[in-house]
């Protein structure tokens, strides 16, 4: 008999307009795990409520994310894709965990400390964000949680909370581990800084070709004249090109730029072609899926049912252990 695969769980908040940084840094590596893990992916709509007040946008961004996972090739028959709020027992588990978690632990959370340092108003949802996240992880008997460095602390907190509940009631919950995605690369944005919505320097993942070209043409380059030799290495054009071109293509462009007589505009055109070639098929699938609401709803219903089957076992176990019926 083949050994049972370990379970990995990935949660992403629904946000509009995913960009190339989200794709290369989060979506693609998470999808890659489906080759070796039993994977659960979910759309963290409950988490979004700590910030958003736009109900319509939230509902539509959930569908955007479903279409995105399908477009990049997630097999929802082999793995689970679901919407967090479709399994409401996650909020019930949040309560059980809250009752064994010290206030002091949450005060140490980076997100809370940052918000406080900036003088932002912190609602209870934001303060308790790590408990809801722990419930996400623990409800599905998760072995590993792929995260960037910024989310590592949250997974460790989930582990602490599972440990507290287990210490009080016996072995109930699986202790999860963060799977740090070391090679998650730094994706430069149009101004050379890390690609991020907050810097307004992002290249959208699924915009139409015309917009994609225009975006890339606006990429900041130095002002060396057309005739002068240019170095692709260390330039933002080069750093982005590297992510989408083969080594041979990169070396070739690099050599032509170094000879002189080639402007950055031409190099950016080649960058556009490389990126467009890479995303074209996914974009077509995305557009087709996003239009097909019936398909998206079917996928959500299928995911909810599969996720519910796992969650109901865990929540039953916990309810009984704590003395509820
Ligand atoms: N906090 C994560 C983020 O900001 C989203 C998330 C919610 C999550 N619950 C999770 C990630 C559980 C991994 C596991 O992107």
Boltz pocket constraint, residues with backbone or C-beta under 6 A from the ligand:
constraints:
  - pocket:
      binder: B
      contacts: [[A, 9], [A, 10], [A, 11], [A, 12], [A, 13], [A, 44], [A, 47], [A, 132], [A, 133], [A, 136], [A, 137], [A, 145], [A, 146], [A, 151]]
      max_distance: 6.0
